[in-house]
Amino acid sequence: MDSQPAQSAASRRFYLSPISLPQLRLSRRECVYALLYGLVFAGAWLRIDYILHYNPVDHIWSDPQRHWEQGVDALRSDPMALTDPLLYQLYIGLLGKLTLKDPLLVAFYTALLSLMTPWIWYRFLRELQPSKTMALAGWAALSLLPSWTVIYSYFMQETLLLPLLGAALYASWRCRRKQTLRSFLPMVLLWALAGLTRGIAIPLAAVTCSWLWLAQGDKVRKAAWSLLLLALLLGPLTYRAYQQVQIFAPHGNGKLVSIYTRSGKKQINIHYLREGQRWSYWFSSPSIGEKPLEPLSDWQTARRGAVEVTIDLTQGGEDWKRALAENPLTFSNYLWIAKENLIYLFFGASWPDNNTARALDRINIQMRWLWAPLTLLLIAATVISWRRLRGRRLLPVLIATWILVQGLLPIAVNEGRYRKPAEGLLLAQVVLLLGVRRPRRASAEKIHTPTIALVAGAGLVLIAGGAHIWQHWSQAAAFERDGKAFLSALRAVSHRQQWGSLGRDQSVQGGPISIDGQHFPRGLGVHALSKTRYTIPTGAEYFHSYYGLTDDGGRRGLVEFKLLLDGEPVFSSGAFAHGAAGEILLPLQGAETLTLVVEPLGSNHHDHAAWAMARFLKRRPGND
């Protein structure tokens, strides 16, 4: 009888002894962390998915083509190759060597760079202010920022500048904390690398390094080692530039852009001469053709005409001085150039990441309205909080430097793309102001970050997986129900084209699909050379499409349309000029993939083409 209560107590202890459920419950603060980590994971998934869908190797034209060709041809010494900063060319050369232009490998390395960018800035935000929550919120915001996502689908200098700028800022605030020579030199190196990617980093570097050098001790050693480091890095580049173009320009030749800006013209035509060789280029800023204040205003630039410049590279800087003297910067010219530059900088759409056929690009375009009011709001908030900031005033000084140099100095005709570095600086200032206004408290509870990240990541994986399954099921169900699936509604396995981007239900120029006056509501707009591969839906028996050169840009083109099943050619249109649309009904014969090819015959300058009403069918179409 006495043993019964003891056995019952032991039993109770046995059932209560395992880890109890409170450890699985998340506090309010941990829920915030879980949400922020979930947003970071969502941003990472979006970045990877975007690059897989819009691979930069599929959009090698205009500036991306220039950057790619300069990078992969390492020994190019033409004047344009010596105009752009060197570091991005080295990055593209390394990327080309690592990938051999394989789309999957290009997507892999580009996605790594895209994912690293907001994380590097997160490390900077952790150094910037005391709140980890605010830094994590900044990481989530930068991960999801459309402007910093869509640019990675193109080979543009900003894709390397953004992570290097974040790394330089992190090293600067780390140096501010440590105040040692070993922390000062990495900061100088990273700022130098950022300056060799885009020139706007140079004034930011000068302000940051000077600020910290003046505020810290050991000045002689820091100055001596920094000068030695810069001499070793920039000295050979200075010699290289002087040998080739007879000017001192280790970071690239900015005189072309300076003359263009000061001229007040829409376009610059520049001709280079060197020992019997001649190169001719023309350049016009993409800002010139846009209406940045639309729909509020139809305002456009006052620039007109073209400026002609001839430079004999063997004459040193004399021809550059003459060209600058022929295009003087008067005070009245400066006023309207500065006004236009500020409008373009704060309200211009970023280029080339402004393709209206892509949803995220459209969001990016609309977000341009955010930055001017945010800048004004932050200026007011910074003035109010100036005393509270005390030793944290360097960041607002850097923002002011950027506004002065990029916005008010006539160093270039501004574009919305030039705003990207400042978008990170402005969001960092938001984090700084919110972080310093929050009192730092020692938390009484331990935040289980790995658990939170696991919960957030698992939730995101479930959501993304469910969305993918739902999309696949809904498309399959629609195909089963309707018996047709338009290619413009399906995701291509791969797509490449030589100019522009794939138009879904629109031409490559973004207009409606029209072939010889006949309009088509659905289809794919492409530019030769283009190759687009699709997985054939289960149950599809036929592929049906009209094809031809579009009215908006294809009237002088000459191409050949081809179809491949599982990589084997099954259809060729022969030489096809602008005129009435052709039509193809192709039995699919149990194939797994269909590839649509448009090949240029000769020059591809006017080869705007379309696969109109392109669709998979379960059965042979009738007379509809």
C-alpha positions as CSV (number, residue, x, y, z in Angstrom):
1,M,0.0,0.0,0.0
2,D,2.8,2.4,0.8
3,S,4.6,1.9,-2.5
4,Q,1.6,3.1,-4.6
5,P,2.0,6.9,-4.0
6,A,5.8,6.6,-4.7
7,Q,5.2,4.9,-8.0
8,S,2.6,7.5,-9.0
9,A,5.0,10.4,-8.2
10,A,7.8,8.7,-10.2
11,S,5.4,8.4,-13.0
12,R,4.6,12.1,-12.8
13,R,8.2,13.0,-12.8
14,F,8.9,10.8,-15.8
15,Y,6.3,12.5,-17.9
16,L,7.4,16.0,-16.9
17,S,11.1,15.5,-17.3
18,P,11.6,16.0,-21.1
19,I,12.2,19.5,-22.5
20,S,8.9,21.3,-22.2
21,L,7.1,23.2,-24.8
22,P,8.0,26.8,-23.6
23,Q,11.4,26.4,-25.3
24,L,9.5,26.2,-28.6
25,R,7.4,29.3,-28.0
26,L,8.8,32.6,-29.4
27,S,8.6,35.8,-27.5
28,R,7.4,39.0,-29.2
29,R,11.0,40.0,-29.9
30,E,11.8,36.6,-31.3
31,C,8.7,36.9,-33.6
32,V,10.1,40.2,-34.9
33,Y,13.5,38.4,-35.6
34,A,11.6,35.5,-37.3
35,L,9.8,38.0,-39.5
36,L,12.9,39.8,-40.4
37,Y,14.8,36.7,-41.2
38,G,11.9,35.5,-43.3
39,L,12.1,38.7,-45.3
40,V,15.8,38.2,-45.8
41,F,15.2,34.7,-47.0
42,A,12.4,36.0,-49.3
43,G,14.8,38.6,-50.7
44,A,17.5,35.9,-51.3
45,W,15.0,33.6,-53.0
46,L,13.8,36.6,-55.2
47,R,17.4,37.5,-56.2
48,I,18.2,33.9,-57.2
49,D,15.0,33.4,-59.0
50,Y,15.3,36.7,-60.9
51,I,18.8,35.9,-62.1
52,L,17.8,32.4,-63.2
53,H,14.8,33.9,-65.1
54,Y,16.7,37.0,-66.5
55,N,20.3,35.8,-66.9
56,P,22.7,38.7,-67.7
57,V,24.3,36.6,-70.4
58,D,21.0,36.8,-72.3
59,H,21.1,40.6,-72.4
60,I,24.5,41.5,-73.9
61,W,23.8,44.7,-75.9
62,S,24.6,48.4,-75.5
63,D,26.5,49.1,-72.3
64,P,26.4,45.5,-71.0
65,Q,27.9,44.4,-74.4
66,R,30.7,47.0,-74.0
67,H,31.5,45.8,-70.5
68,W,31.4,42.1,-71.5
69,E,33.7,42.6,-74.5
70,Q,36.2,44.8,-72.7
71,G,36.4,42.2,-69.9
72,V,36.7,39.0,-71.9
73,D,39.2,40.5,-74.3
74,A,41.9,41.4,-71.8
75,L,44.4,42.9,-74.2
76,R,42.1,45.4,-75.8
77,S,43.8,48.8,-75.9
78,D,41.3,50.9,-77.9
79,P,40.4,54.3,-76.4
80,M,37.0,53.1,-75.1
81,A,38.6,50.2,-73.2
82,L,40.8,52.8,-71.5
83,T,37.9,55.1,-70.8
84,D,36.0,52.9,-68.4
85,P,37.5,52.1,-64.9
86,L,39.6,48.9,-64.8
87,L,38.2,46.8,-61.9
88,Y,34.8,46.0,-63.5
89,Q,36.7,44.8,-66.6
90,L,38.8,42.5,-64.4
91,Y,35.7,41.1,-62.8
92,I,34.0,40.4,-66.1
93,G,37.2,38.8,-67.4
94,L,37.4,36.6,-64.3
95,L,33.7,35.7,-64.7
96,G,34.2,34.9,-68.4
97,K,37.1,32.6,-67.6
98,L,35.3,30.8,-64.8
99,T,32.1,30.3,-66.8
100,L,33.1,30.2,-70.5
101,K,29.8,32.1,-70.9
102,D,27.8,29.1,-69.7
103,P,24.4,30.5,-68.6
104,L,24.1,28.3,-65.5
105,L,27.6,29.2,-64.3
106,V,27.1,32.9,-65.0
107,A,23.8,32.7,-63.0
108,F,25.6,31.0,-60.2
109,Y,28.4,33.5,-59.7
110,T,26.1,36.5,-60.4
111,A,23.6,35.2,-57.8
112,L,26.5,34.9,-55.3
113,L,27.4,38.5,-55.8
114,S,23.8,39.6,-55.6
115,L,23.3,37.7,-52.3
116,M,26.5,39.0,-50.8
117,T,25.6,42.7,-51.5
118,P,22.9,43.2,-48.8
119,W,24.8,40.9,-46.4
120,I,27.9,43.1,-46.6
121,W,25.8,46.1,-46.0
122,Y,24.2,44.4,-43.0
123,R,27.8,44.0,-41.6
124,F,28.2,47.7,-42.1
125,L,24.9,48.4,-40.3
126,R,26.0,46.3,-37.4
127,E,29.1,48.6,-37.0
128,L,27.1,51.7,-37.7
129,Q,24.7,51.7,-34.7
130,P,24.0,49.5,-31.6
131,S,20.7,47.8,-32.5
132,K,20.9,44.4,-34.1
133,T,17.2,44.5,-34.8
134,M,17.6,47.7,-36.8
135,A,20.5,46.3,-38.7
136,L,18.5,43.2,-39.5
137,A,15.6,45.4,-40.7
138,G,18.1,47.2,-43.0
139,W,19.3,43.8,-44.3
140,A,15.8,42.8,-45.1
141,A,15.0,46.1,-46.8
142,L,18.1,46.0,-49.0
143,S,17.5,42.3,-49.8
144,L,14.0,43.2,-51.1
145,L,15.0,46.5,-52.7
146,P,13.9,46.2,-56.4
147,S,16.6,48.6,-57.6
148,W,19.3,46.4,-56.0
149,T,17.8,43.2,-57.4
150,V,17.0,43.9,-61.0
151,I,20.3,45.5,-61.9
152,Y,22.0,42.1,-61.4
153,S,20.3,40.8,-64.6
154,Y,22.7,43.0,-66.6
155,F,26.4,43.4,-66.8
156,M,26.6,46.9,-65.3
157,Q,29.3,48.4,-63.1
158,E,26.8,49.0,-60.2
159,T,26.7,45.2,-59.6
160,L,30.3,45.3,-58.4
161,L,30.2,48.9,-57.0
162,L,27.4,48.2,-54.5
163,P,29.2,45.3,-52.6
164,L,32.5,47.1,-52.7
165,L,31.0,50.3,-51.4
166,G,29.3,48.3,-48.6
167,A,32.7,46.6,-47.8
168,A,34.5,50.0,-47.7
169,L,31.8,51.4,-45.4
170,Y,32.1,48.4,-43.1
171,A,35.9,48.7,-43.0
172,S,35.6,52.4,-42.3
173,W,33.3,52.0,-39.3
174,R,35.4,49.1,-38.1
175,C,38.5,51.3,-38.3
176,R,36.6,54.0,-36.4
177,R,36.0,51.5,-33.6
178,K,39.5,49.9,-33.5
179,Q,41.6,52.9,-34.5
180,T,44.6,50.8,-35.5
181,L,46.9,50.7,-38.5
182,R,45.8,47.1,-39.2
183,S,42.2,48.4,-39.6
184,F,43.1,51.6,-41.4
185,L,44.9,50.0,-44.4
186,P,42.0,47.5,-45.4
187,M,39.7,50.6,-45.4
188,V,42.1,52.4,-47.8
189,L,42.4,49.4,-50.0
190,L,38.6,48.8,-50.3
191,W,37.9,52.5,-51.0
192,A,40.6,52.4,-53.7
193,L,39.0,49.3,-55.3
194,A,35.6,51.0,-55.2
195,G,37.1,54.1,-56.9
196,L,38.5,51.8,-59.6
197,T,35.0,50.6,-60.2
198,R,33.1,53.9,-60.4
199,G,34.5,57.3,-60.0
200,I,31.8,58.5,-57.5
201,A,33.5,56.4,-54.8
202,I,36.6,58.6,-55.0
203,P,35.2,61.7,-53.2
204,L,33.4,59.5,-50.7
205,A,36.8,57.8,-50.1
206,A,38.6,61.1,-49.7
207,V,36.1,62.3,-47.1
208,T,36.0,59.1,-45.1
209,C,39.7,58.4,-45.0
210,S,40.5,62.0,-44.2
211,W,37.9,62.2,-41.5
212,L,39.2,59.1,-39.7
213,W,42.8,60.0,-40.2
214,L,42.3,63.4,-38.6
215,A,40.3,61.9,-35.7
216,Q,42.8,59.1,-34.8
217,G,46.3,58.8,-33.6
218,D,49.4,57.3,-35.3
219,K,49.0,59.7,-38.2
220,V,52.5,59.4,-39.6
221,R,52.5,55.6,-40.0
222,K,48.9,55.5,-41.3
223,A,49.7,58.2,-43.9
224,A,53.0,56.6,-45.0
225,W,51.6,53.1,-45.3
226,S,48.5,54.3,-47.1
227,L,50.5,56.3,-49.6
228,L,52.7,53.3,-50.2
229,L,49.6,51.1,-50.8
230,L,48.1,53.6,-53.2
231,A,51.4,54.0,-55.0
232,L,51.7,50.2,-55.5
233,L,48.0,50.0,-56.7
234,L,47.6,53.2,-58.8
235,G,51.2,53.8,-59.9
236,P,51.2,51.0,-62.6
237,L,47.7,52.0,-63.7
238,T,48.8,55.6,-64.1
239,Y,51.8,54.5,-66.2
240,R,49.5,52.3,-68.3
241,A,47.1,55.1,-69.0
242,Y,49.9,57.6,-69.9
243,Q,51.5,55.1,-72.3
244,Q,48.3,54.5,-74.1
245,V,46.4,57.8,-74.1
246,Q,49.1,60.3,-72.9
247,I,47.1,61.4,-69.8
248,F,47.3,60.6,-66.1
249,A,44.1,58.6,-65.5
250,P,44.5,55.5,-63.3
251,H,40.8,55.3,-62.7
252,G,39.7,55.8,-66.3
253,N,39.3,58.7,-68.6
254,G,36.4,60.9,-67.6
255,K,37.1,63.7,-70.0
256,L,34.7,62.4,-72.7
257,V,31.8,62.5,-70.3
258,S,32.9,65.9,-69.0
259,I,33.0,67.4,-72.5
260,Y,29.6,65.8,-73.3
261,T,28.1,67.3,-70.1
262,R,29.4,70.8,-70.6
263,S,28.5,70.9,-74.3
264,G,24.8,71.0,-73.6
265,K,24.2,68.7,-76.6
266,K,22.1,65.5,-76.8
267,Q,24.9,63.4,-78.3
268,I,28.7,63.4,-78.6
269,N,30.5,62.1,-81.6
270,I,34.1,61.5,-80.8
271,H,36.9,60.4,-83.1
272,Y,40.3,59.1,-81.8
273,L,43.5,59.1,-83.9
274,R,46.7,57.2,-83.0
275,E,49.6,56.4,-85.4
276,G,47.4,55.9,-88.4
277,Q,44.6,54.2,-86.5
278,R,41.1,55.8,-86.2
279,W,38.2,55.0,-83.9
280,S,34.8,56.7,-84.0
281,Y,32.2,56.4,-81.2
282,W,29.0,58.1,-80.4
283,F,27.4,58.4,-77.0
284,S,24.1,59.7,-75.7
285,S,22.7,59.3,-72.2
286,P,19.6,57.2,-71.9
287,S,18.2,60.0,-69.8
288,I,17.9,62.2,-72.8
289,G,14.9,60.3,-74.3
290,E,12.8,60.1,-71.2
291,K,10.3,62.2,-69.3
292,P,11.4,61.7,-65.7
293,L,8.4,63.6,-64.2
294,E,5.7,61.9,-66.2
295,P,2.7,61.7,-65.6
296,L,3.0,64.9,-63.5
297,S,4.8,66.8,-66.3
298,D,6.0,66.3,-69.9
299,W,9.3,68.0,-69.0
300,Q,12.3,66.9,-71.2
301,T,15.8,68.0,-71.5
302,A,16.8,71.3,-73.2
303,R,19.8,69.5,-74.9
304,R,19.8,69.6,-78.7
305,G,22.1,68.5,-81.4
306,A,25.5,66.8,-81.3
307,V,29.0,67.9,-80.4
308,E,31.9,66.8,-82.6
309,V,35.3,66.1,-80.9
310,T,38.5,64.8,-82.5
311,I,41.4,63.6,-80.2
312,D,44.9,62.8,-81.4
313,L,46.1,60.4,-78.6
314,T,49.7,61.1,-79.4
315,Q,49.2,64.8,-78.5
316,G,48.9,64.1,-74.8
317,G,46.3,66.3,-73.0
318,E,46.5,69.1,-75.5
319,D,43.5,68.0,-77.6
320,W,41.5,67.3,-74.4
321,K,42.3,70.9,-73.2
322,R,41.2,72.3,-76.6
323,A,38.0,70.4,-76.6
324,L,37.1,71.5,-73.1
325,A,38.0,75.1,-74.0
326,E,35.6,74.9,-77.0
327,N,32.8,73.8,-74.6
328,P,33.2,76.3,-71.7
329,L,31.1,76.0,-68.6
330,T,29.5,79.4,-68.1
331,F,27.5,80.2,-65.0
332,S,24.2,80.2,-66.9
333,N,25.1,76.8,-68.5
334,Y,25.9,75.4,-65.1
335,L,22.6,76.4,-63.6
336,W,20.4,74.6,-66.2
337,I,22.8,71.6,-66.3
338,A,22.6,71.3,-62.4
339,K,18.8,71.6,-62.5
340,E,18.5,68.9,-65.1
341,N,21.0,66.7,-63.3
342,L,19.1,66.9,-60.0
343,I,15.9,66.0,-61.8
344,Y,17.4,63.0,-63.6
345,L,19.2,61.9,-60.4
346,F,16.2,61.8,-58.1
347,F,13.3,61.2,-60.6
348,G,14.9,59.4,-63.6
349,A,14.2,55.8,-64.2
350,S,17.2,53.6,-63.9
351,W,18.5,52.1,-67.1
352,P,18.7,49.4,-68.4
353,D,16.7,47.9,-65.5
354,N,13.5,49.6,-66.5
355,N,11.9,46.9,-68.8
356,T,8.2,47.5,-68.4
357,A,7.6,43.8,-69.4
358,R,8.9,42.7,-66.0
359,A,6.9,43.3,-62.8
360,L,9.9,44.0,-60.6
361,D,11.2,46.5,-63.1
362,R,7.9,48.3,-63.1
363,I,8.0,48.5,-59.3
364,N,11.6,49.8,-59.6
365,I,10.4,52.5,-62.0
366,Q,7.7,53.7,-59.6
367,M,9.9,53.7,-56.6
368,R,11.9,56.6,-58.1
369,W,9.2,58.8,-56.5
370,L,10.4,57.7,-53.0
371,W,14.0,59.0,-52.9
372,A,13.6,62.8,-53.2
373,P,11.1,63.1,-50.3
374,L,13.1,60.6,-48.3
375,T,16.2,62.6,-48.8
376,L,14.5,65.8,-47.6
377,L,12.9,64.0,-44.6
378,L,16.3,62.6,-43.6
379,I,18.0,66.0,-43.9
380,A,15.4,67.5,-41.5
381,A,15.6,64.5,-39.1
382,T,19.4,64.6,-39.1
383,V,19.4,68.3,-38.3
384,I,17.0,67.7,-35.4
385,S,19.1,64.7,-34.2
386,W,22.5,66.3,-34.8
387,R,23.4,66.7,-31.1
388,R,22.3,63.1,-30.3
389,L,24.4,61.8,-33.2
390,R,27.7,63.1,-31.7
391,G,30.4,60.7,-33.0
392,R,28.1,59.3,-35.7
393,R,28.1,62.2,-38.0
394,L,30.2,60.8,-40.8
395,L,27.4,59.1,-42.6
396,P,25.3,62.2,-43.1
397,V,28.4,64.0,-44.2
398,L,28.9,61.3,-46.9
399,I,25.3,61.7,-48.1
400,A,25.9,65.4,-48.4
401,T,29.1,64.7,-50.3
402,W,27.3,62.5,-52.7
403,I,24.5,65.1,-53.3
404,L,27.2,67.8,-53.9
405,V,29.3,65.7,-56.3
406,Q,26.8,63.6,-58.1
407,G,24.0,66.1,-58.1
408,L,25.5,69.6,-58.3
409,L,28.9,69.2,-60.0
410,P,28.7,68.9,-63.8
411,I,30.8,65.7,-64.0
412,A,28.2,63.7,-66.1
413,V,24.7,63.8,-67.5
414,N,23.0,62.0,-64.7
415,E,20.9,58.9,-64.9
416,G,18.5,57.2,-62.4
417,R,21.1,54.4,-62.3
418,Y,23.6,56.7,-60.6
419,R,21.2,56.9,-57.6
420,K,21.8,53.3,-56.5
421,P,24.7,53.9,-54.1
422,A,22.8,56.7,-52.4
423,E,19.8,54.4,-52.0
424,G,21.9,52.3,-49.7
425,L,23.3,55.3,-47.9
426,L,19.8,56.8,-47.3
427,L,18.5,53.5,-45.9
428,A,21.6,53.3,-43.7
429,Q,20.8,56.8,-42.4
430,V,17.3,55.7,-41.6
431,V,18.7,52.7,-39.6
432,L,21.2,55.1,-37.9
433,L,18.6,57.6,-36.8
434,L,16.2,54.9,-35.5
435,G,19.0,52.9,-33.9
436,V,20.5,55.8,-31.9
437,R,17.1,57.0,-30.8
438,R,16.4,53.5,-29.2
439,P,18.0,53.1,-25.8
440,R,20.3,50.1,-25.7
441,R,19.0,47.7,-23.1
442,A,20.5,44.5,-21.9
443,S,18.0,41.8,-22.9
444,A,16.8,39.6,-20.1
445,E,16.0,36.8,-22.5
446,K,18.2,35.0,-24.8
447,I,17.4,35.3,-28.5
448,H,17.7,31.9,-30.2
449,T,18.9,33.3,-33.6
450,P,19.5,29.9,-35.2
451,T,16.1,28.7,-34.1
452,I,14.5,31.8,-35.5
453,A,16.3,31.6,-38.7
454,L,15.3,27.9,-39.0
455,V,11.7,28.7,-38.4
456,A,11.7,31.6,-40.8
457,G,13.6,29.6,-43.5
458,A,11.3,26.6,-43.1
459,G,8.3,28.8,-43.5
460,L,9.7,30.5,-46.6
461,V,10.6,27.1,-48.2
462,L,7.0,25.8,-47.5
463,I,5.5,29.0,-49.0
464,A,7.8,29.0,-52.0
465,G,7.3,25.3,-52.6
466,G,3.6,25.6,-52.3
467,A,3.5,28.6,-54.6
468,H,5.6,26.6,-57.2
469,I,3.3,23.5,-56.9
470,W,0.2,25.7,-57.2
471,Q,1.6,27.5,-60.2
472,H,2.5,24.2,-61.9
473,W,-0.8,22.6,-61.1
474,S,-2.9,25.6,-62.2
475,Q,-1.1,25.8,-65.5
476,A,-1.5,22.1,-66.0
477,A,-5.2,22.3,-65.1
478,A,-5.7,25.2,-67.5
479,F,-4.0,23.3,-70.3
480,E,-6.2,20.2,-69.6
481,R,-9.3,22.4,-69.5
482,D,-8.6,24.7,-72.4
483,G,-6.4,22.5,-74.6
484,K,-3.9,25.3,-75.2
485,A,-1.0,27.0,-73.4
486,F,0.4,30.2,-74.7
487,L,4.2,30.3,-74.5
488,S,4.1,33.9,-73.1
489,A,2.4,32.5,-70.0
490,L,5.0,29.8,-69.5
491,R,8.5,30.0,-68.1
492,A,11.2,29.4,-70.6
493,V,13.9,26.9,-69.6
494,S,16.4,29.2,-71.2
495,H,16.4,32.3,-73.4
496,R,19.1,34.3,-75.1
497,Q,18.9,37.2,-77.5
498,Q,21.4,39.7,-78.8
499,W,19.6,42.9,-78.0
500,G,16.8,43.9,-75.6
501,S,14.8,41.5,-73.5
502,L,12.1,38.9,-74.3
503,G,8.8,40.6,-74.8
504,R,5.8,38.7,-73.3
505,D,2.7,39.6,-75.3
506,Q,4.5,42.6,-76.6
507,S,7.3,43.4,-79.1
508,V,10.9,43.6,-78.0
509,Q,10.5,47.4,-77.9
510,G,7.6,47.1,-75.5
511,G,4.7,47.9,-78.0
512,P,1.9,45.7,-79.2
513,I,2.9,42.8,-81.6
514,S,2.1,43.9,-85.1
515,I,3.3,42.2,-88.3
516,D,2.5,43.9,-91.6
517,G,-0.4,45.7,-90.0
518,Q,-1.9,42.6,-88.4
519,H,-2.2,42.8,-84.6
520,F,-1.7,39.9,-82.3
521,P,-2.7,40.0,-78.6
522,R,-0.4,37.2,-77.5
523,G,3.1,36.1,-78.4
524,L,6.9,36.6,-77.9
525,G,8.8,39.6,-79.0
526,V,12.5,38.9,-79.7
527,H,15.5,40.3,-81.5
528,A,17.8,38.1,-83.6
529,L,19.9,36.3,-82.7
530,S,17.5,34.7,-80.2
531,K,17.1,31.2,-78.8
532,T,14.2,30.3,-76.5
533,R,13.7,26.8,-75.1
534,Y,10.6,25.4,-73.5
535,T,9.6,22.2,-71.8
536,I,6.6,20.8,-73.8
537,P,3.6,20.3,-71.4
538,T,2.4,16.8,-70.9
539,G,-0.3,16.0,-73.4
540,A,0.7,18.6,-76.0
541,E,0.4,17.3,-79.5
542,Y,1.0,20.4,-81.6
543,F,2.8,23.7,-81.6
544,H,1.1,26.5,-83.5
545,S,2.4,30.0,-84.2
546,Y,2.5,32.9,-86.6
547,Y,5.9,34.5,-87.1
548,G,7.4,37.5,-88.8
549,L,9.3,40.8,-88.5
550,T,7.4,43.4,-86.4
551,D,6.3,46.8,-87.7
552,D,8.1,48.6,-84.9
553,G,11.7,48.1,-85.9
554,G,11.7,45.1,-88.2
555,R,10.8,46.7,-91.5
556,R,14.4,46.5,-92.8
557,G,15.3,43.2,-91.2
558,L,16.2,39.9,-92.8
559,V,16.1,36.7,-90.6
560,E,15.4,33.0,-90.6
561,F,12.9,31.4,-88.2
562,K,13.8,27.9,-87.0
563,L,12.3,25.3,-84.7
564,L,14.1,22.4,-82.9
565,L,12.6,19.4,-81.1
566,D,14.9,18.0,-78.5
567,G,17.7,19.9,-80.1
568,E,17.1,18.6,-83.6
569,P,16.1,21.0,-86.4
570,V,12.5,20.3,-87.7
571,F,11.5,23.6,-89.4
572,S,13.1,26.5,-91.2
573,S,11.4,29.4,-92.8
574,G,14.3,30.3,-95.1
575,A,15.1,33.9,-95.6
576,F,12.3,36.0,-94.2
577,A,11.8,39.8,-94.8
578,H,9.2,42.1,-93.4
579,G,5.8,41.3,-94.8
580,A,2.8,39.1,-94.1
581,A,3.2,36.8,-91.2
582,G,4.1,33.2,-91.8
583,E,2.3,30.3,-90.0
584,I,3.5,27.0,-88.6
585,L,1.6,24.0,-87.2
586,L,4.2,21.5,-85.9
587,P,3.4,18.0,-84.7
588,L,5.4,17.5,-81.5
589,Q,5.8,13.7,-81.9
590,G,6.4,13.0,-78.2
591,A,9.3,15.4,-77.9
592,E,10.3,16.9,-74.5
593,T,11.7,20.3,-75.5
594,L,10.9,22.9,-78.1
595,T,13.5,25.6,-79.1
596,L,12.5,28.7,-81.0
597,V,15.4,30.3,-83.0
598,V,15.6,33.5,-85.0
599,E,18.9,33.9,-86.8
600,P,20.0,37.1,-88.5
601,L,20.9,37.0,-92.2
602,G,23.6,39.7,-92.4
603,S,23.4,42.7,-90.0
604,N,20.9,42.3,-87.2
605,H,20.3,46.0,-86.7
606,H,16.6,45.8,-87.7
607,D,15.8,42.2,-86.8
608,H,12.9,42.8,-84.4
609,A,10.8,39.6,-84.7
610,A,7.9,37.9,-83.1
611,W,6.4,34.5,-82.5
612,A,2.8,35.6,-82.6
613,M,0.1,33.6,-80.8
614,A,2.7,31.0,-80.1
615,R,1.0,28.1,-78.2
616,F,1.0,24.4,-77.4
617,L,-2.2,22.5,-78.3
618,K,-3.7,19.2,-77.2
619,R,-5.3,18.7,-80.5
620,R,-5.1,20.0,-84.1
621,P,-6.8,23.4,-84.4
622,G,-9.9,24.0,-86.3
623,N,-10.8,26.9,-88.4
624,D,-10.9,29.3,-85.5
